[in-house]
Amino acid sequence: MPTLKQRKEDFVTGLHGGTIEEINLVSSVAIFAYICLKLVNQASPNSQVSPIIDFSLNWVCLLFATTLYSSDVGLLISLMIIPCIAIYIFGKTYFAVKTKGKKQSVEKPKNNETAFALVKKPYITAYRSHMLILTCLSIIAVDFPIFPRRFAKVETWGTSLMDLGVGSFVFSNGLVSARSLLKSTKRVAFHKRVFSALRSCHTLLVLGLLRLYFVKNLEYQEHVTEYGVHWNFFITLSLLPIVLVIVDPIADYIPRFIIAVVISGAYEWFLVKDDVLLNFLILGPRNNIFSANREGIASFIGYCAIFIWGQSTGYYLLGNIPTKNNLYKASVVPLKTKNNKKPCLWDRLTTVTPVKGLLIWFTITFAIARFILSVHPQNISRRFANLPYTFWIVSFNTGYLAVYCAIDKIFNRMDSEEQTTSTCLEAMNTNGLILFLLANITTGLINMSVSTIDMSDILAISTLLGYAAFIALVSSLLYVNKIFIRL
């Protein structure tokens, strides 16, 4: 009879995923949660959203989308949006009656800045936080039968919700790392870049090694074909800054998106030109440190490309005004010059607002992704982070960011009152990596305490709700007490 460890490993092995359309539908619950937050927020201007509503929309609804309502996401969206519309209508009516006859002097926000500055944008906070929440929920829910197997990571070829989450996590980290590139567009000495990279990577590397130690010594289940025998996601994250030390000097002359395409294209050429490399990656023996961790090493190339794409996206998202050629390079120079000289056509086309930039790159990467999938001999592979996977991740994230950004613009035009933000979303965004680490530790403790694969749906959803409440509570306490931990 197989051991519990073996049964748990078999439970997440040999899976084939689901359709991209269903993944998009499930992910859209996060977007509707953001719309619902906006509706509830505007129903009562200048008041904080109830913690219960906040937690329900941002945690419970996302949990239900991947468990209880995984086969009827449309019903879940209806149950979310209808009450929030009713709250919005009632709140607006009540507020209008209450303030009837009183003069309301509301100043519309001015948007005539001429100097570039990095600013905090609510839609980026919502996008990053929802991605983190889905990730934290999935890494524990995947060990329960209530979580559909089609959402779990695929073995080799195919797509799933968790495959999307891994790539999106890397893309999101690349996006926010663009802040440092925009803070100083001057060239930095190579040795300073190396020192900065080592400083930023050592903590994650230690975490990766600690995870390896505990997995090997506590008889914790492991999926070897995910990253390899010793490699894990923390090691991938830790090594990205070091590789970028090499990329940064090249990016002074060549746009980062081109570097990303070249990296992905060269890697893909070796994958498809003959069967030698692919056979080694899938069937090769694990008789040395390299072959034992071949999935982690090979996929790292693709994750580098995704990270660089995220940096390029940050160029036109993080600033307060469109800057010259921000569509493809780091720029802090406004398009309009002091002498009011008319910019050339190229500068006008490549100087974009966030929505315009996102739509341009979504259209391009989506078209390329569709073309590649139509002619490619293999399918998308998260295991190897191949070219189709890279373009799928980039097109998804630029497309969803565009929707988040559009939601902000629509609601800002509907109401000029200053709106409060969601505590749950702000809390996840400000301490993302430490909370991701906490989620991993909690997941391990739950797995070692109970037999997750034998739990009934009622016990499973109760456990998952308790886990969600715990992570949300810790994140909120850190945020409220202004404790920000940087790894």
C-alpha positions as CSV (number, residue, x, y, z in Angstrom):
1,M,0.0,0.0,0.0
2,P,1.4,3.4,-1.0
3,T,2.4,5.8,1.9
4,L,0.6,9.0,2.5
5,K,3.5,11.0,1.1
6,Q,3.4,8.9,-2.1
7,R,-0.4,9.4,-2.4
8,K,0.0,13.1,-2.1
9,E,2.7,13.2,-4.7
10,D,0.6,11.1,-7.1
11,F,-2.3,13.5,-6.4
12,V,-0.4,16.4,-8.1
13,T,1.5,14.4,-10.7
14,G,0.7,13.7,-14.4
15,L,-1.9,16.4,-14.8
16,H,-2.9,18.0,-18.1
17,G,-4.6,21.3,-17.0
18,G,-7.6,23.0,-18.6
19,T,-8.5,25.5,-21.3
20,I,-7.2,29.1,-21.4
21,E,-10.8,30.3,-21.7
22,E,-11.7,28.7,-18.4
23,I,-8.6,30.1,-16.8
24,N,-9.5,33.6,-18.0
25,L,-13.1,33.2,-16.6
26,V,-11.9,32.1,-13.2
27,S,-9.3,34.9,-13.1
28,S,-12.0,37.4,-14.0
29,V,-13.5,36.9,-10.5
30,A,-10.7,39.1,-9.3
31,I,-11.6,41.8,-11.7
32,F,-15.3,41.7,-10.6
33,A,-14.1,41.8,-7.0
34,Y,-12.4,45.0,-7.8
35,I,-15.5,46.4,-9.5
36,C,-17.6,45.4,-6.4
37,L,-15.1,47.2,-4.1
38,K,-15.4,50.3,-6.2
39,L,-19.2,50.1,-6.1
40,V,-19.3,49.6,-2.3
41,N,-16.7,52.3,-1.9
42,Q,-18.6,54.9,-3.9
43,A,-21.9,54.1,-2.1
44,S,-20.5,55.8,1.0
45,P,-17.8,58.3,0.0
46,N,-14.8,58.8,2.3
47,S,-15.7,55.8,4.5
48,Q,-13.6,52.6,4.9
49,V,-15.0,49.5,3.4
50,S,-16.2,47.1,6.0
51,P,-13.5,44.5,6.9
52,I,-16.0,41.7,6.4
53,I,-17.0,42.9,2.9
54,D,-13.3,43.5,2.1
55,F,-12.3,40.0,3.2
56,S,-15.3,38.4,1.5
57,L,-14.7,40.0,-1.9
58,N,-10.9,39.7,-2.0
59,W,-10.4,36.3,-0.3
60,V,-13.6,34.3,0.0
61,C,-14.8,35.0,-3.5
62,L,-11.4,34.0,-5.0
63,L,-11.4,30.9,-2.9
64,F,-14.9,29.9,-4.0
65,A,-14.0,30.5,-7.6
66,T,-11.3,27.8,-7.4
67,T,-13.3,25.4,-5.3
68,L,-17.1,25.4,-4.7
69,Y,-18.0,27.5,-7.7
70,S,-15.2,26.3,-10.1
71,S,-17.8,24.8,-12.4
72,D,-20.2,27.7,-12.2
73,V,-18.1,30.9,-12.1
74,G,-20.9,32.9,-13.7
75,L,-23.2,32.2,-10.8
76,L,-20.5,33.3,-8.4
77,I,-20.0,36.6,-10.3
78,S,-23.7,37.2,-10.2
79,L,-23.9,36.6,-6.5
80,M,-21.0,39.1,-6.1
81,I,-22.1,41.9,-8.4
82,I,-25.9,42.1,-7.8
83,P,-25.7,42.9,-4.0
84,C,-22.9,45.4,-4.7
85,I,-25.0,47.2,-7.3
86,A,-27.9,47.3,-4.9
87,I,-25.6,48.7,-2.2
88,Y,-24.3,51.3,-4.6
89,I,-27.8,52.4,-5.7
90,F,-29.1,52.6,-2.1
91,G,-26.0,54.4,-0.9
92,K,-26.0,57.0,-3.6
93,T,-29.7,57.6,-3.1
94,Y,-29.3,57.9,0.7
95,F,-26.3,60.2,0.4
96,A,-28.1,62.4,-2.2
97,V,-31.1,62.8,0.1
98,K,-29.0,63.5,3.1
99,T,-27.0,66.2,1.4
100,K,-29.9,67.7,-0.5
101,G,-29.8,71.5,-0.2
102,K,-26.2,71.5,1.0
103,K,-23.6,72.9,-1.2
104,Q,-20.9,70.4,-2.1
105,S,-17.6,72.0,-3.0
106,V,-15.6,69.2,-4.5
107,E,-12.3,69.9,-6.2
108,K,-11.5,67.7,-9.1
109,P,-8.0,66.4,-9.0
110,K,-5.7,68.4,-11.2
111,N,-3.6,66.5,-13.7
112,N,-1.3,69.1,-15.1
113,E,2.0,67.9,-13.7
114,T,4.9,68.5,-15.9
115,A,7.7,66.9,-13.8
116,F,8.0,63.1,-13.8
117,A,7.4,61.3,-10.5
118,L,6.8,57.7,-9.4
119,V,3.3,57.5,-8.0
120,K,1.2,54.8,-6.3
121,K,-1.6,53.6,-8.5
122,P,-4.6,51.7,-7.0
123,Y,-5.1,49.4,-10.0
124,I,-1.5,48.1,-9.8
125,T,-2.1,47.5,-6.1
126,A,-5.3,45.6,-6.9
127,Y,-3.7,43.6,-9.7
128,R,-0.6,42.6,-7.7
129,S,-2.6,41.8,-4.5
130,H,-5.2,39.7,-6.3
131,M,-2.5,37.7,-8.0
132,L,-0.8,37.1,-4.6
133,I,-4.1,36.1,-3.0
134,L,-4.8,33.6,-5.7
135,T,-1.3,32.3,-5.4
136,C,-1.5,31.9,-1.7
137,L,-4.9,30.2,-1.9
138,S,-3.8,27.8,-4.7
139,I,-0.7,26.5,-3.1
140,I,-2.7,25.1,-0.2
141,A,-6.0,24.4,-2.0
142,V,-4.2,22.2,-4.6
143,D,-3.7,19.6,-1.8
144,F,-7.5,19.1,-1.3
145,P,-9.8,17.2,-3.6
146,I,-12.2,20.2,-3.6
147,F,-9.6,22.0,-5.8
148,P,-10.1,20.8,-9.4
149,R,-7.2,18.9,-10.9
150,R,-7.4,21.0,-14.1
151,F,-6.4,24.1,-12.0
152,A,-3.2,22.4,-10.7
153,K,0.2,22.6,-12.4
154,V,0.4,20.5,-15.5
155,E,3.1,17.8,-15.9
156,T,4.7,19.0,-19.1
157,W,2.4,20.4,-21.8
158,G,-0.8,22.4,-21.2
159,T,-2.2,25.3,-19.2
160,S,-3.7,25.7,-15.8
161,L,-4.5,28.4,-13.3
162,M,-1.4,27.6,-11.2
163,D,0.8,27.7,-14.2
164,L,-0.5,31.1,-14.9
165,G,0.1,32.2,-11.3
166,V,3.8,31.3,-11.3
167,G,4.5,33.3,-14.5
168,S,2.4,36.2,-13.3
169,F,4.2,36.3,-10.0
170,V,7.5,36.8,-11.9
171,F,6.0,39.3,-14.3
172,S,4.6,41.3,-11.4
173,N,8.0,41.4,-9.7
174,G,9.6,42.6,-12.9
175,L,7.0,45.4,-13.1
176,V,7.7,46.8,-9.7
177,S,11.5,46.4,-10.2
178,A,11.2,49.0,-12.9
179,R,10.9,51.6,-10.2
180,S,14.6,51.4,-9.5
181,L,15.3,51.8,-13.2
182,L,13.2,54.9,-13.4
183,K,14.6,56.4,-10.2
184,S,18.0,56.7,-11.8
185,T,18.3,56.4,-15.6
186,K,22.1,57.2,-15.3
187,R,24.5,54.3,-15.8
188,V,25.6,52.6,-12.6
189,A,29.1,51.1,-12.2
190,F,29.2,47.4,-12.8
191,H,30.5,46.5,-9.3
192,K,27.7,48.6,-7.7
193,R,25.2,46.6,-9.7
194,V,26.7,43.3,-8.6
195,F,26.7,44.4,-5.0
196,S,23.0,45.5,-5.2
197,A,22.0,42.2,-6.9
198,L,23.8,40.1,-4.2
199,R,22.2,42.2,-1.5
200,S,18.7,41.7,-2.9
201,C,19.0,38.0,-3.7
202,H,20.7,36.5,-0.6
203,T,17.6,36.4,1.6
204,L,15.5,34.6,-1.1
205,L,18.4,32.2,-1.7
206,V,18.6,31.3,2.0
207,L,14.8,30.8,2.0
208,G,15.1,28.5,-1.0
209,L,17.8,26.5,0.7
210,L,15.8,26.3,3.9
211,R,12.8,25.0,2.0
212,L,15.0,22.4,0.4
213,Y,16.3,21.3,3.8
214,F,12.9,20.9,5.4
215,V,11.4,19.1,2.4
216,K,14.2,16.6,2.4
217,N,14.3,16.1,6.2
218,L,10.6,16.2,7.1
219,E,9.4,13.6,4.6
220,Y,7.3,16.4,2.9
221,Q,5.8,15.5,-0.5
222,E,7.6,16.9,-3.5
223,H,6.9,17.0,-7.2
224,V,10.4,16.5,-8.7
225,T,9.5,17.3,-12.3
226,E,8.2,20.7,-11.2
227,Y,11.7,22.3,-10.8
228,G,14.0,19.4,-10.1
229,V,15.5,17.5,-7.1
230,H,17.0,20.5,-5.3
231,W,15.6,23.6,-7.1
232,N,12.5,25.5,-6.1
233,F,10.7,28.7,-6.9
234,F,12.5,30.7,-4.2
235,I,15.8,29.9,-5.9
236,T,14.4,31.0,-9.2
237,L,13.4,34.4,-7.7
238,S,16.7,34.8,-5.9
239,L,18.8,34.4,-9.0
240,L,16.9,36.8,-11.2
241,P,18.7,40.0,-9.9
242,I,22.1,38.4,-10.6
243,V,21.3,37.6,-14.2
244,L,19.9,41.2,-14.7
245,V,23.4,42.5,-13.8
246,I,24.4,41.2,-17.2
247,V,21.2,42.4,-18.9
248,D,21.3,46.0,-17.6
249,P,24.3,47.2,-19.5
250,I,22.9,45.8,-22.7
251,A,19.6,47.5,-22.0
252,D,21.3,50.8,-22.1
253,Y,21.5,50.3,-25.9
254,I,18.8,47.8,-26.7
255,P,15.2,47.9,-25.5
256,R,14.4,45.3,-22.9
257,F,11.5,43.8,-24.8
258,I,13.9,43.0,-27.6
259,I,16.3,41.4,-25.1
260,A,13.4,39.3,-23.8
261,V,12.4,38.2,-27.2
262,V,16.0,37.2,-28.1
263,I,16.4,35.2,-24.9
264,S,13.1,33.4,-25.4
265,G,13.7,32.9,-29.1
266,A,17.2,31.5,-28.7
267,Y,16.1,29.1,-26.0
268,E,13.1,28.0,-28.1
269,W,15.4,27.3,-31.1
270,F,17.4,24.8,-29.1
271,L,14.2,23.2,-27.8
272,V,12.6,22.6,-31.2
273,K,15.6,22.3,-33.6
274,D,16.0,18.6,-32.7
275,D,14.9,16.2,-30.0
276,V,18.2,16.0,-28.1
277,L,17.6,18.7,-25.6
278,L,13.9,18.0,-25.2
279,N,14.5,14.3,-24.7
280,F,17.1,15.1,-22.0
281,L,14.7,17.5,-20.2
282,I,11.8,15.0,-20.2
283,L,13.5,11.6,-20.0
284,G,17.1,12.2,-19.0
285,P,18.6,10.5,-15.9
286,R,19.3,12.6,-12.8
287,N,22.9,11.5,-12.2
288,N,24.5,14.9,-11.4
289,I,23.6,18.3,-10.0
290,F,22.8,19.7,-13.4
291,S,20.6,16.9,-14.7
292,A,18.9,16.6,-11.3
293,N,17.7,20.2,-11.5
294,R,17.3,20.5,-15.3
295,E,13.7,21.8,-15.1
296,G,14.6,24.6,-12.8
297,I,17.7,25.6,-14.8
298,A,15.9,25.4,-18.2
299,S,12.8,27.2,-17.1
300,F,14.9,29.9,-15.4
301,I,15.7,31.2,-18.9
302,G,12.0,31.7,-19.7
303,Y,11.4,33.3,-16.3
304,C,14.2,35.8,-17.0
305,A,12.4,36.8,-20.2
306,I,9.1,37.2,-18.4
307,F,10.8,39.3,-15.7
308,I,12.3,41.6,-18.3
309,W,8.9,42.0,-20.0
310,G,7.5,43.0,-16.7
311,Q,10.3,45.7,-16.3
312,S,9.5,47.0,-19.8
313,T,5.8,47.3,-18.8
314,G,6.7,49.3,-15.7
315,Y,8.2,52.0,-17.9
316,Y,4.8,53.4,-18.9
317,L,2.8,52.3,-15.8
318,L,4.7,53.7,-12.8
319,G,5.0,57.4,-13.6
320,N,2.6,60.2,-13.2
321,I,2.9,61.5,-16.8
322,P,3.7,59.9,-20.2
323,T,7.4,60.3,-20.9
324,K,9.3,60.2,-24.1
325,N,9.4,56.8,-25.8
326,N,8.2,55.1,-22.6
327,L,6.5,52.4,-24.6
328,Y,9.9,50.6,-24.9
329,K,12.5,52.4,-22.8
330,A,13.1,53.9,-19.3
331,S,12.5,57.6,-19.6
332,V,11.8,60.4,-17.2
333,V,11.7,63.2,-19.8
334,P,8.3,64.6,-20.7
335,L,7.4,64.6,-24.4
336,K,6.7,68.3,-24.5
337,T,9.9,70.4,-24.4
338,K,10.3,73.8,-22.9
339,N,10.6,75.5,-26.4
340,N,7.3,73.7,-27.4
341,K,9.0,72.2,-30.4
342,K,6.6,69.7,-32.0
343,P,7.8,66.1,-31.4
344,C,8.4,63.8,-34.3
345,L,5.9,61.2,-35.3
346,W,7.9,58.3,-33.7
347,D,8.1,60.1,-30.4
348,R,4.4,60.8,-30.4
349,L,3.6,57.1,-31.3
350,T,5.9,55.7,-28.6
351,T,5.0,58.1,-25.8
352,V,1.9,56.5,-24.2
353,T,-0.5,56.6,-21.3
354,P,-0.9,53.4,-19.2
355,V,-4.0,52.3,-21.0
356,K,-2.7,52.9,-24.4
357,G,0.6,51.2,-23.7
358,L,-1.1,48.1,-22.2
359,L,-3.5,47.8,-25.1
360,I,-0.7,48.1,-27.7
361,W,1.5,45.4,-26.0
362,F,-1.5,43.2,-25.3
363,T,-2.6,43.3,-28.9
364,I,1.0,42.6,-30.2
365,T,1.8,39.8,-27.7
366,F,-1.7,38.2,-28.0
367,A,-1.3,38.1,-31.8
368,I,2.2,36.6,-31.5
369,A,1.0,34.1,-28.9
370,R,-1.8,32.9,-31.2
371,F,0.5,32.7,-34.2
372,I,3.1,30.7,-32.3
373,L,0.5,28.2,-30.9
374,S,-0.8,27.7,-34.5
375,V,2.6,26.7,-35.9
376,H,4.5,25.4,-32.9
377,P,5.1,21.6,-32.7
378,Q,4.5,21.6,-28.9
379,N,2.1,23.2,-26.6
380,I,2.6,25.8,-23.8
381,S,4.9,24.4,-21.1
382,R,5.3,25.9,-17.7
383,R,7.8,23.1,-16.8
384,F,10.2,24.5,-19.4
385,A,8.9,28.1,-19.6
386,N,9.1,27.9,-23.4
387,L,8.3,30.6,-25.9
388,P,4.5,30.0,-26.1
389,Y,4.4,30.1,-22.3
390,T,6.3,33.4,-22.1
391,F,4.0,35.1,-24.6
392,W,0.9,33.7,-22.9
393,I,2.0,35.1,-19.6
394,V,2.8,38.5,-21.0
395,S,-0.4,38.9,-23.1
396,F,-2.5,37.8,-20.1
397,N,-0.9,40.2,-17.7
398,T,-0.9,43.2,-20.0
399,G,-4.6,42.5,-20.9
400,Y,-5.7,42.2,-17.3
401,L,-3.7,45.2,-16.2
402,A,-5.5,47.1,-19.0
403,V,-8.9,46.1,-17.6
404,Y,-7.9,47.1,-14.0
405,C,-6.6,50.4,-15.3
406,A,-9.9,51.0,-17.3
407,I,-12.0,50.3,-14.2
408,D,-10.1,52.9,-12.3
409,K,-10.6,55.5,-15.0
410,I,-14.3,54.7,-15.3
411,F,-15.0,55.0,-11.6
412,N,-12.8,58.1,-11.2
413,R,-15.0,59.8,-13.8
414,M,-18.2,58.7,-12.1
415,D,-17.3,60.3,-8.9
416,S,-14.7,62.9,-8.1
417,E,-14.8,62.2,-4.3
418,E,-11.5,60.9,-3.0
419,Q,-12.0,57.2,-2.4
420,T,-10.5,55.1,0.3
421,T,-8.6,51.9,-0.6
422,S,-9.1,48.3,0.4
423,T,-7.1,47.3,3.5
424,C,-6.8,43.7,2.3
425,L,-5.3,44.7,-1.0
426,E,-3.0,47.3,0.5
427,A,-1.8,44.9,3.1
428,M,-1.0,42.1,0.6
429,N,0.8,44.5,-1.7
430,T,3.0,46.1,0.9
431,N,4.4,42.8,2.4
432,G,3.9,40.5,-0.6
433,L,7.0,38.3,-0.4
434,I,7.0,37.8,3.4
435,L,3.3,36.9,3.2
436,F,4.0,34.5,0.4
437,L,6.7,32.9,2.6
438,L,4.2,32.7,5.5
439,A,1.6,31.1,3.2
440,N,4.2,28.5,2.2
441,I,5.1,27.7,5.9
442,T,1.4,27.5,6.8
443,T,0.7,25.2,3.9
444,G,3.5,22.9,5.1
445,L,2.2,22.9,8.6
446,I,-1.3,22.0,7.5
447,N,-0.1,19.3,5.2
448,M,2.0,17.7,8.0
449,S,-0.9,18.0,10.5
450,V,-3.8,16.5,8.5
451,S,-4.4,14.2,5.5
452,T,-5.6,16.8,3.1
453,I,-6.4,14.4,0.2
454,D,-8.9,12.5,2.4
455,M,-10.9,15.5,3.6
456,S,-14.5,16.0,2.8
457,D,-15.6,19.2,1.0
458,I,-17.0,20.7,4.2
459,L,-13.9,20.1,6.2
460,A,-11.7,21.3,3.3
461,I,-13.5,24.5,2.7
462,S,-13.5,25.2,6.5
463,T,-9.8,24.6,6.7
464,L,-9.2,26.8,3.6
465,L,-11.4,29.6,5.0
466,G,-9.4,29.5,8.3
467,Y,-6.1,29.6,6.4
468,A,-7.3,32.6,4.3
469,A,-8.5,34.4,7.4
470,F,-5.1,33.8,9.1
471,I,-3.1,35.2,6.2
472,A,-5.5,38.1,5.8
473,L,-5.4,38.9,9.5
474,V,-1.6,38.9,9.7
475,S,-1.3,41.0,6.5
476,S,-3.7,43.6,7.9
477,L,-2.0,43.7,11.3
478,L,1.3,44.4,9.6
479,Y,-0.2,47.1,7.4
480,V,-2.2,48.8,10.2
481,N,0.9,48.9,12.4
482,K,3.1,50.2,9.5
483,I,5.4,47.1,9.6
484,F,6.9,46.6,6.2
485,I,9.3,43.7,5.8
486,R,11.5,43.7,2.7
487,L,13.1,40.5,1.6
